[in-house]
Amino acid sequence: MPLIKIQTSVDSPDRLRVEALLKQLSAALAKHLGKPESYVMTAFESGVSMTFAGTTDPTCYIEIKSVGSMSPTQTKAMSQDFCTQVHQSLGVPANRTYIEFADSKGAMWGWNSSTF
C-alpha cells in the first residue's frame, strides 16, 4: 500500500505534466520498495500556501507511507530520486523539498473493506 503524496506551492502545471509525474513516481516507488505497482497510490496538490526558510519561493512537501519498514538505504535513495523528479517536473529545488517517510502497521491501513 505505498502512498506518495506531493503538496507544492507551485501553481498547477498542465494536467498531462502532472499525470506524467505521478506515473513516474508510482513506478519508482514500487521499484524502490519492491512492491507491486498495483498497490501504489499517488496524489498531487498544487497551489498550496507554503513557506520554507521564511520565503514563499517554490517549495514542496512529499509524504511517503508504506506498510512494513523502509531502511535508511531505501529512504536515502528515494530522497535523491524523488527530489530530482520533482525538480525536473516542477522546478522546485531539492533544498526546498522536505520528504516524510512513514512506516505503517498493516492493521492501521485499510483497503478493500479490510486492512493489510
Secondary structure as UniProt FT lines:
FT   STRAND          3..8
FT   HELIX           15..33
FT   HELIX           37..39
FT   STRAND          41..45
FT   TURN            53..54
FT   STRAND          60..67
FT   HELIX           72..90
FT   HELIX           94..96
FT   STRAND          97..104
FT   HELIX           106..108
FT   STRAND          110..111
FT   TURN            112..113
FT   STRAND          114..115
//
